[in-house]
Amino acid sequence: MAKLNVTIGALALKNPVLTASGTFGYGLEFQDFVPLDGLGGIIVKGTTLAPRLGNDYPRMAETPMGMLNCVGLQNKGVDYFCEHIYPQIKDIDTAWIVNVSGSSPDDYAECAARVDALKRVPAIELNISCPNVRDGGMTFGVTCRGAESVVRAVRERYHKTLIVKLSPNVTDIAEIARAVEAAGADAVSLINTLMGTAVDIEKRRRVLSIGTGGLSGPCIKPVALRMVLQVRKAIALPIIGLGGIMSATDALEFIMCGASAIQIGTANFIDPAVTIKVRDGINQWLDAHGVESVQDIVGVID
């Protein structure tokens, strides 16, 4: 059996398969379908300092080869996670990672600081695709200045592995990656969803309650692969790749483009056991091709 263990900075993973935030709940919702301790890590749903109700319905729409969502980070807040969810997951042997979101650098930093106190949560993932309330709703992740401001604020108060999730809705994602690297990130994950919309021609209006939403699923994989290649050449940080991964073949493409680990998102809605199938598929490919470790194929594509 090939070696599947990988490292993301100081974060050791038993295999490169992670779950994408917002598609796997708190992990507990999937324990009837997959052995949670068989995954490299679980990134729990987006968590904010205060509870959020999310956006009005409808907030999901199916598209060819993908889906749109504008859920709006519905969650019960970081204190609820610490007090009610953490005690249920802390003894499950996988890397637990909290996706942290906010509306200001101070919000992000305070939320991250509360997670920092949790012994069995070795990393956070910063969702910088959130609207900056101080800049008229522009998302932090679309400018170097905005991305850097969040990472610096969090880095001052968070002392474990800091992963920054990059937005694809930018002119030059490599420029943003360099900014978060300089601000103190330990790794980057990419890509977050692409902005899109859907139209109901009978009602003559857009489908989603807020008009636009994040596009995910297999349709975005070519864009995600291109961006992983771009970022890999721009920074020295480890990369976690995501965007349309439905199979082990998809995951291997990301790894060969430079991702040390991958996340599976939308595919969980189609097949709740897909993560374990991808893990096993990666191992089978490595064995069939005489590759001793998954780390041997990271970034073999120019």
C-alpha positions as CSV (number, residue, x, y, z in Angstrom):
1,M,0.0,0.0,0.0
2,A,1.3,3.4,-1.0
3,K,2.0,6.1,1.6
4,L,-0.8,8.6,1.7
5,N,0.3,10.8,4.6
6,V,1.0,14.4,3.7
7,T,1.9,17.6,5.6
8,I,0.5,21.1,5.3
9,G,3.0,23.3,7.1
10,A,3.0,21.8,10.6
11,L,-0.3,20.1,10.1
12,A,0.1,16.3,9.6
13,L,-2.6,14.5,7.6
14,K,-3.0,10.7,7.4
15,N,-4.1,11.1,3.7
16,P,-4.7,14.1,1.4
17,V,-8.5,13.9,1.3
18,L,-10.3,16.7,3.2
19,T,-13.9,17.8,3.1
20,A,-14.8,21.3,1.9
21,S,-16.5,23.7,4.3
22,G,-20.2,24.0,3.9
23,T,-20.7,20.6,2.2
24,F,-20.1,18.3,5.1
25,G,-21.8,20.0,8.1
26,Y,-19.8,19.4,11.3
27,G,-18.9,15.9,10.1
28,L,-21.2,14.2,12.4
29,E,-24.0,14.3,9.8
30,F,-21.9,12.0,7.6
31,Q,-20.8,9.4,10.2
32,D,-23.4,6.9,9.0
33,F,-21.9,7.0,5.5
34,V,-18.1,7.1,6.0
35,P,-15.7,6.4,8.9
36,L,-14.7,10.0,9.8
37,D,-11.3,8.8,11.1
38,G,-10.6,7.5,7.7
39,L,-10.4,11.0,6.2
40,G,-7.3,13.2,6.2
41,G,-9.3,16.0,7.7
42,I,-12.7,17.6,8.0
43,I,-13.3,21.3,7.5
44,V,-16.5,22.2,9.3
45,K,-19.1,24.6,8.0
46,G,-18.3,28.3,8.0
47,T,-18.2,29.7,11.5
48,T,-18.6,33.3,12.5
49,L,-18.2,35.3,15.8
50,A,-22.0,35.8,16.1
51,P,-24.8,33.5,14.9
52,R,-26.1,34.1,11.4
53,L,-29.5,33.2,9.9
54,G,-28.2,33.2,6.4
55,N,-30.0,34.4,3.3
56,D,-33.7,34.0,2.4
57,Y,-34.9,31.1,0.3
58,P,-34.5,30.1,-2.5
59,R,-30.7,29.9,-2.0
60,M,-29.7,26.9,-4.1
61,A,-30.1,26.3,-7.8
62,E,-29.0,23.4,-9.9
63,T,-27.0,24.2,-13.1
64,P,-25.5,21.9,-15.8
65,M,-22.5,20.1,-14.2
66,G,-22.8,22.1,-11.0
67,M,-24.9,24.1,-8.6
68,L,-25.3,27.7,-7.3
69,N,-25.7,28.6,-3.6
70,C,-26.2,31.7,-1.6
71,V,-26.7,30.1,1.8
72,G,-25.0,33.0,3.5
73,L,-22.9,31.3,6.2
74,Q,-25.9,30.2,8.3
75,N,-24.4,29.0,11.6
76,K,-24.9,29.3,15.3
77,G,-21.7,31.1,16.0
78,V,-18.3,30.1,17.3
79,D,-19.4,29.8,21.0
80,Y,-22.0,27.2,20.0
81,F,-19.3,25.3,18.1
82,C,-16.9,25.4,21.1
83,E,-19.6,24.4,23.7
84,H,-21.7,21.9,21.8
85,I,-20.0,20.6,18.7
86,Y,-16.4,20.4,19.8
87,P,-17.1,18.0,22.7
88,Q,-18.7,15.6,20.2
89,I,-15.9,15.6,17.7
90,K,-12.7,16.1,19.6
91,D,-11.9,12.4,20.2
92,I,-12.5,11.4,16.5
93,D,-9.0,10.7,15.0
94,T,-8.9,13.1,12.1
95,A,-7.6,16.7,11.6
96,W,-10.5,19.0,12.5
97,I,-10.3,22.4,10.8
98,V,-12.7,25.3,11.4
99,N,-13.6,27.5,8.5
100,V,-13.6,31.1,9.9
101,S,-15.6,33.9,8.4
102,G,-16.2,37.5,9.4
103,S,-17.2,41.0,8.4
104,S,-14.1,42.8,9.7
105,P,-10.5,41.9,10.5
106,D,-11.4,42.2,14.2
107,D,-14.3,39.7,13.8
108,Y,-12.1,37.2,12.1
109,A,-9.4,37.6,14.7
110,E,-11.7,37.2,17.7
111,C,-13.4,34.1,16.2
112,A,-10.0,32.6,15.4
113,A,-8.7,33.3,18.9
114,R,-11.6,31.4,20.4
115,V,-10.9,28.4,18.2
116,D,-7.2,28.7,19.0
117,A,-8.1,27.5,22.6
118,L,-9.4,24.2,21.3
119,K,-6.7,21.6,21.7
120,R,-8.0,19.1,19.1
121,V,-8.4,21.7,16.4
122,P,-5.0,22.1,14.8
123,A,-5.9,24.5,12.0
124,I,-8.3,27.0,10.7
125,E,-9.2,28.0,7.2
126,L,-10.0,31.7,6.6
127,N,-12.8,32.4,4.2
128,I,-11.8,35.8,2.8
129,S,-14.6,35.7,0.2
130,C,-16.8,37.6,2.7
131,P,-18.1,41.1,2.3
132,N,-16.1,43.8,4.1
133,V,-18.8,46.0,5.8
134,R,-16.3,48.8,6.1
135,D,-15.7,48.9,2.3
136,G,-19.2,48.9,1.0
137,G,-19.6,45.2,0.7
138,M,-16.4,44.4,-1.4
139,T,-15.1,41.0,-0.4
140,F,-11.8,40.9,1.4
141,G,-10.3,38.3,-1.0
142,V,-10.5,40.4,-4.2
143,T,-7.8,42.9,-3.2
144,C,-4.3,42.4,-1.8
145,R,-5.0,45.0,0.8
146,G,-8.2,43.4,2.0
147,A,-6.8,39.9,2.1
148,E,-3.6,41.0,3.8
149,S,-5.6,42.9,6.5
150,V,-7.5,39.8,7.5
151,V,-4.5,37.5,7.6
152,R,-2.4,39.9,9.6
153,A,-5.2,40.4,12.2
154,V,-5.7,36.7,12.6
155,R,-2.0,35.9,12.7
156,E,-1.5,38.1,15.7
157,R,-4.1,36.0,17.7
158,Y,-4.0,32.6,16.2
159,H,-1.0,30.3,16.8
160,K,-1.6,27.1,14.8
161,T,-1.8,26.3,11.1
162,L,-3.4,29.1,9.2
163,I,-4.9,28.2,5.8
164,V,-6.3,31.0,3.6
165,K,-9.1,30.1,1.1
166,L,-8.6,32.2,-2.0
167,S,-11.4,33.6,-4.2
168,P,-11.3,32.9,-8.0
169,N,-13.2,36.1,-8.6
170,V,-10.1,38.2,-9.1
171,T,-7.9,39.4,-12.0
172,D,-4.8,37.8,-10.7
173,I,-5.0,35.1,-8.0
174,A,-1.3,34.7,-7.8
175,E,-1.1,38.4,-6.6
176,I,-3.5,37.6,-3.8
177,A,-1.6,34.5,-2.9
178,R,1.6,36.4,-2.6
179,A,-0.1,39.0,-0.3
180,V,-1.4,36.3,2.1
181,E,1.9,34.6,2.1
182,A,3.6,37.8,3.1
183,A,1.0,38.4,5.8
184,G,1.7,35.2,7.6
185,A,-0.4,32.4,6.1
186,D,0.9,28.8,6.4
187,A,-1.0,27.5,3.4
188,V,-3.6,28.4,0.9
189,S,-6.7,26.5,-0.4
190,L,-8.2,27.2,-3.8
191,I,-10.6,27.8,-5.3
192,N,-13.7,29.1,-3.6
193,T,-16.8,29.3,-5.7
194,L,-17.2,31.4,-8.9
195,M,-19.9,34.0,-8.9
196,G,-22.9,33.2,-11.1
197,T,-26.6,33.6,-11.5
198,A,-29.6,31.6,-12.7
199,V,-32.8,32.8,-14.4
200,D,-36.4,31.6,-14.2
201,I,-37.9,32.5,-17.6
202,E,-41.5,31.8,-16.5
203,K,-41.3,34.1,-13.5
204,R,-39.0,36.5,-15.4
205,R,-36.6,36.9,-12.6
206,R,-33.5,35.5,-11.1
207,V,-33.8,32.2,-9.1
208,L,-31.7,33.0,-6.0
209,S,-33.1,35.3,-3.4
210,I,-30.1,37.7,-3.5
211,G,-29.7,37.3,-7.3
212,T,-26.2,35.8,-7.4
213,G,-24.5,32.8,-5.8
214,G,-21.4,30.7,-5.8
215,L,-21.0,28.2,-8.6
216,S,-19.4,24.9,-7.7
217,G,-19.2,21.4,-9.1
218,P,-17.4,19.7,-12.0
219,C,-18.0,22.7,-14.3
220,I,-15.4,24.7,-12.4
221,K,-12.6,22.1,-12.3
222,P,-10.6,23.4,-15.4
223,V,-10.5,26.9,-13.8
224,A,-9.5,25.5,-10.5
225,L,-6.6,23.5,-12.0
226,R,-5.3,26.5,-13.9
227,M,-5.3,28.6,-10.8
228,V,-3.5,25.9,-8.7
229,L,-0.8,25.9,-11.4
230,Q,-0.6,29.7,-11.3
231,V,-0.4,29.9,-7.5
232,R,2.1,27.1,-7.2
233,K,4.5,29.1,-9.4
234,A,4.0,32.2,-7.4
235,I,4.4,31.2,-3.7
236,A,6.3,28.6,-1.6
237,L,3.4,27.7,0.6
238,P,1.6,24.3,0.5
239,I,-1.6,24.3,-1.6
240,I,-4.9,22.5,-0.9
241,G,-6.8,22.2,-4.2
242,L,-10.6,22.1,-4.6
243,G,-13.2,22.8,-7.3
244,G,-15.2,20.1,-9.0
245,I,-13.5,17.0,-7.6
246,M,-15.8,14.0,-8.2
247,S,-13.4,11.1,-8.4
248,A,-9.8,9.9,-7.6
249,T,-8.8,10.9,-11.2
250,D,-9.9,14.5,-10.5
251,A,-8.0,14.5,-7.2
252,L,-4.8,13.2,-8.8
253,E,-5.0,16.0,-11.4
254,F,-5.0,18.6,-8.6
255,I,-2.1,16.8,-6.9
256,M,-0.1,16.6,-10.1
257,C,-0.7,20.4,-10.6
258,G,0.8,21.2,-7.2
259,A,-1.8,20.5,-4.5
260,S,-0.4,18.7,-1.5
261,A,-4.0,17.9,-0.4
262,I,-7.5,18.2,-1.9
263,Q,-11.0,19.0,-0.7
264,I,-14.2,17.4,-1.8
265,G,-17.3,19.6,-1.7
266,T,-20.4,19.4,-4.0
267,A,-19.7,15.7,-4.7
268,N,-20.8,15.0,-1.1
269,F,-24.3,15.9,-2.0
270,I,-24.4,13.4,-4.8
271,D,-22.6,10.5,-3.0
272,P,-22.1,10.9,0.7
273,A,-19.3,8.2,0.7
274,V,-17.3,9.8,-2.1
275,T,-14.5,10.9,0.1
276,I,-13.5,7.4,1.1
277,K,-13.9,6.3,-2.5
278,V,-11.5,9.0,-3.6
279,R,-9.0,8.1,-0.9
280,D,-9.0,4.5,-1.9
281,G,-8.8,5.4,-5.6
282,I,-5.7,7.5,-5.1
283,N,-4.1,4.6,-3.3
284,Q,-5.0,2.1,-6.1
285,W,-3.6,4.4,-8.7
286,L,-0.3,4.8,-6.8
287,D,0.0,1.1,-6.4
288,A,-0.8,0.4,-10.0
289,H,1.9,2.8,-11.2
290,G,4.6,1.8,-8.7
291,V,4.5,5.1,-6.8
292,E,5.5,4.7,-3.2
293,S,4.1,7.9,-1.8
294,V,1.5,10.4,-2.9
295,Q,4.0,13.2,-2.2
296,D,6.1,11.9,-5.0
297,I,3.6,13.2,-7.6
298,V,2.9,16.6,-6.1
299,G,3.6,19.2,-8.7
300,V,4.9,16.9,-11.5
301,I,2.9,18.9,-14.1
302,D,4.6,22.0,-15.4
